[in-house]
Amino acid sequence: MKKNFLLNVARLISIPWFILPFRLRKILFTIFFIIESRGDDPGKGLKSLFLIKDKLDWVINERALKYGSGIHPKHYLMNYHNFFSSRIKDGSKVLDVGCGIGIVSLNVAKNLNKSSIIGIDIKKQNILKANELLEKTNLNNVNFIHGDINNQKDIEADYVILSNVLEHIENRTKFLKNIQKISHSKIFLIRVPNFERDWQIAMRKQLGVYYFSDIDHKIEHTVDQFKKDLNKAGFITKEIITIWGEIWANCEYGS
């Protein structure tokens, strides 16, 4: 509701705003940021700037989705799907938990045509979109399921993918153990946001400003925290990569 209001206000003032030359608009923006940050308390000024930056990030992501026709450009710019497909042996069974609109599942299915992939997501709208995207391909080795992975009885898999899922879970130990029990998979390929991606994240935490990259996140791990979470659930990290502000891990159960 609030986002729609902001978008409507933006549409209302866009015509007179764009009459101004871009260089002048940029100067006005900069002056506004400087004024907003000034005062006797530099911490208060920083808080204000961080909150404004959050709104700017939201606008950037909204425009990026529009630019990508509903698919965020980060998928091809980061080429992060390759992390998963390059570590899966073709001919395997793959379970993509929290698959979203199915971008990773579809990419793995395309690159590993002898493998079978099941993507599951708790949001029905995501699965509807995933199936729309699937219909535009000629892939027959991927299937999407709407549901909560915790309510599934048995989905056997050789590999489990958790791409930006774990940070949304409160009880991660129970969650990981339950997926392992359901899938019987020994290998989990996991991607989570890295708390240590930028000094501003630690600064925001120090100032008491919300520092997670998503309002639904329960944690954003340091590498050490991530390893501890996995160890509690019975996993050992065989490989860890930190790039693009995220942690990527190849983990084995019971190793």
C-alpha positions, -999 to 999 in steps of 0.1 A, spaced: 0 0 0 28 24 10 48 15 -21 18 22 -44 13 55 -27 49 65 -33 47 54 -70 15 74 -75 32 105 -60 62 100 -82 40 98 -113 23 130 -102 54 151 -100 74 134 -127 64 158 -155 75 191 -139 106 173 -124 119 162 -158 116 197 -171 147 204 -151 181 195 -167 196 163 -153 227 181 -139 205 204 -119 184 175 -106 216 158 -95 229 189 -77 195 193 -59 197 157 -48 232 162 -35 223 194 -16 194 176 0 216 147 12 241 171 26 215 191 45 198 159 58 232 147 72 242 179 90 237 187 127 254 184 160 250 146 161 269 129 132 254 95 142 219 109 137 229 123 103 243 89 93 211 72 103 191 95 81 213 88 51 212 51 56 173 52 57 173 73 25 197 48 9 173 20 17 146 37 -3 170 43 -32 180 6 -31 143 -3 -33 139 20 -64 170 6 -80 158 -30 -76 123 -21 -88 138 -6 -120 162 -35 -124 132 -59 -124 115 -37 -149 146 -37 -171 148 -75 -169 111 -80 -177 104 -94 -143 137 -113 -139 164 -95 -119 195 -88 -140 217 -101 -112 210 -136 -124 230 -132 -155 254 -105 -143 265 -126 -113 262 -159 -132 257 -175 -98 236 -204 -112 269 -218 -124 280 -224 -88 252 -249 -85 253 -267 -119 291 -270 -119 290 -289 -86 263 -313 -95 270 -345 -114 248 -349 -144 222 -376 -140 215 -367 -104 183 -359 -86 182 -323 -74 159 -306 -49 158 -268 -50 142 -257 -17 127 -222 -18 131 -221 -55 113 -188 -60 102 -183 -96 125 -212 -106 154 -194 -122 181 -216 -106 161 -248 -112 156 -240 -148 192 -231 -153 204 -264 -137 179 -284 -158 192 -267 -189 228 -273 -181 223 -309 -168 198 -324 -191 203 -359 -177 194 -347 -142 159 -344 -127 151 -313 -107 123 -306 -83 117 -270 -72 95 -263 -42 84 -229 -28 59 -219 -1 45 -190 -22 19 -201 -48 26 -170 -69 62 -180 -73 53 -215 -85 28 -200 -110 55 -178 -124 80 -207 -124 56 -228 -145 50 -199 -169 88 -197 -174 90 -235 -178 63 -234 -205 86 -211 -226 113 -238 -227 115 -273 -240 127 -287 -207 111 -319 -194 135 -326 -165 122 -301 -140 90 -300 -119 77 -273 -96 57 -279 -64 38 -255 -43 42 -263 -6 62 -261 26 92 -284 25 87 -291 62 54 -308 54 68 -331 27 73 -367 36 99 -379 11 115 -363 -18 147 -382 -25 176 -362 -39 213 -365 -44 218 -327 -40 198 -300 -22 200 -264 -33 193 -236 -8 198 -203 -26 191 -174 -3 168 -194 19 186 -201 51 187 -165 63 148 -165 63 147 -194 88 146 -189 126 155 -225 137 181 -233 110 194 -264 128 159 -280 128 153 -269 92 185 -283 78 181 -316 97 145 -320 85 154 -314 48 182 -339 51 157 -364 65 132 -358 38 157 -358 9 183 -383 23 208 -360 5 244 -359 17 253 -328 -4 239 -293 2 248 -264 -20 240 -232 -1 241 -195 -7 235 -168 19 241 -131 23 275 -122 39 273 -98 68 310 -88 61 302 -77 26 306 -40 34 318 -18 63 284 0 61 266 -31 74 287 -31 106 282 7 109 245 3 106 244 -23 133 265 -1 156 241 28 150 210 6 156 198 10 120 182 -21 103 211 -37 85 196 -68 69 191 -68 31 155 -81 34 129 -74 61 122 -111 64 158 -121 72 164 -136 106 202 -135 103 230 -124 79 260 -146 86 296 -141 90 316 -170 76 322 -183 112 285 -180 121 276 -199 89 300 -227 97 287 -230 132 251 -232 120 260 -260 96 280 -279 122 250 -278 146 230 -295 119 256 -322 113 272 -306 81 308 -299 73 317 -272 48 339 -287 21 342 -255 1 334 -218 8 335 -189 -16 328 -153 -7 319 -131 -37 292 -106 -48 285 -99 -11 274 -135 -4 287 -168 10 286 -198 -13 292 -233 3 294 -269 -7 284 -289 24 283 -326 32 262 -342 59 278 -365 84 313 -360 71 
